[in-house]
Amino acid sequence: MAVYRRTYTSYSGPLTPAWSRSLVLLRYSRRKLFQSKLQTALFVLCFFYPLACLLVIYAAHNLSFLQGFGGVAEFVKIDNKFFLYFIEVQGVLGFVLTAFTGPGLISPDLANGALPLYLCRPFSRAEYILGKASVLAIMLSQITWIPGLVLFAVQSSLAGAGWAWDHLWIAGSMVLSSVLWIIVLSLLAMALSAWVKWRVVAGALLLGVMFFGAGFAQAINAVLRTQVGHFLNIVYLMGTVWTSLFRVDMEGKITPSEAWTALLIYCAICLALLVRRVRAYEVVK
Amino acid sequence: MRFGKREILKDLTCSLRGRAIGLLGPNGAGKSTLINTLLGFYKPTHGSARVLGSDIRTETRRIRSLVGYMPENDAFISKMSAVSFVQMMAELCGLPPSAALERAHEALFCVGLAEARYRELGTYSLGMKQLAKLAQAIAHGPKLLILDEPTNGLDPSARQRMIRMIADIRDSRQLQIVLCSHLLRDVEDTCEEVLILNQGRLAHYSNLEEERKANKRFLELETYGANGDFTEAIEKLGCECAVMANRLKMILPDGVEVRDIYRIAAERQVRIRRLNFRRDTLEDIFLKAMGS
């Protein structure tokens, strides 16, 4: 390392390709995230349930004594409901992880005015958002659809090619439902992080949007004797989409297409909020 | 450049070519807006500009890859060490990780933060944060360095250090500097050319050295043994003179040099105790520009 050079020198070495700049942000943000022991512990905790599911799948195919207990055998039936339940549990864990991680992504940059430093470089606002979003996207993928596909692969290898072919749509449903949940969570967490400078407040707001949103939706439904309130309940909307994707019957108050539309509108609003906030300088008109 | 109904920059036509250019103007003159527009943060409502040959409307990315920018306000990531911060900023400019790390160390040594480079930026004093901002601006080896109020909030010794550092970077002759400040002294100490803005318009643009040379013609002498003969001889050269006790003030016409004054004094055995050029300071230039 040429630290003996104490005067300014120009740089004329090789440059990395422009598309890889978002990965720089991803790398540094991930490194910073996993410096927190709590964060790392929480992340590791998210793999306990997939491991349990793996054991259940193995047991369902290998323990002959389970066959003797009809109820238990029925209980561990590996079908669409099993994978839906898996995605629901991992989705909740993903939400908890996002509540810890998401608020710390953009708010520190805004609090200390670091955005002009990012954006005065050959690095666009879209790349900045993409780089920050990819931190959540990769982390949530690692606990949702990737272990889901591993479970599906294990089940397929144990149950045979026929089962895999007949139930291939479950793999697609797992990926699609996880990706939708990841997009909703990432955009919501980043939009809140961008509008609230304090990390703790941004985390509380994310919890508030989910839980108070659900409570507010119920209150609207009860007071106005309507079902419109469900559109304010992101968890309910997500549940509706998931059950339709996993072909599970559910007495829904709103149709899957309505739920899809509402979720896409939420994503568009979050993206607009994010784009409005992620600027080098605010223009005061 | 217009924000809503308010026109911030107007009728601004100039070409800046100097090695170190000072951007001067009172508060609200449009200095920072000009910089932000050149960096592509604001889209100009009309007109065009080129930075190092690249159009600010269509080649923003190229401009940003060639420019190092030190913003006016606090800009850092508090939970990051200075070396990681500068390395990340260099990587975002396209340097490979190993080269970026090397450049980060070099830049921090260059600005004098070598001993504190592993400390978190949040623990830095204001002066150190300014230096860290300068380090991130030079780490990727830009062709143009834009410094927005680099001495803001610095104590006199820190200010001196910052000015010396900017002068060193300028003297390396490897990049051009645009220094935006409302402190005339900072610009006078570091810049060769000056662009003065007033209410978004170009009030004055000049080369400081040439401006000073043009004002070298005012001369003030303190003499011993001078008499009317000495003054007469000087007036014969074409100088306008004013005598006050043992002091003589004069304006040298073209073609007359200081050595001619020395010659006349030697011939008449007049001792010159003091000789001052009365130069226009940057303050004079600035006030003239504001007045016009």
Interface residues (C-beta under 8 A of the other chain):
Chain A: M1 A2 V3 R5 R6 T7 Y8 T9 S10 Y11 S12 G13 P14 L15 T16 A18 R21 V24 L25 Y28 K32 P108 D109 A111 N112 G113 A114 P116 L117 Y118 L119 C120 R121 P122 F123 S124 R279 A280 Y281 V283 V284 K285
Chain B: F3 G4 N36 L39 F41 Y42 R61 R62 R64 S65 V67 Y69 P71 N73 D74 A75 F76 I77 S78 K79 M80 S84 M88 M89 E91 L92 C93 G94 L95 P96 A99 L101 E102 R103 H105 E106 F109 C110 A114 K133 Q136 I138 H140 G141 K143 D168 I169 S172 Q174 L175
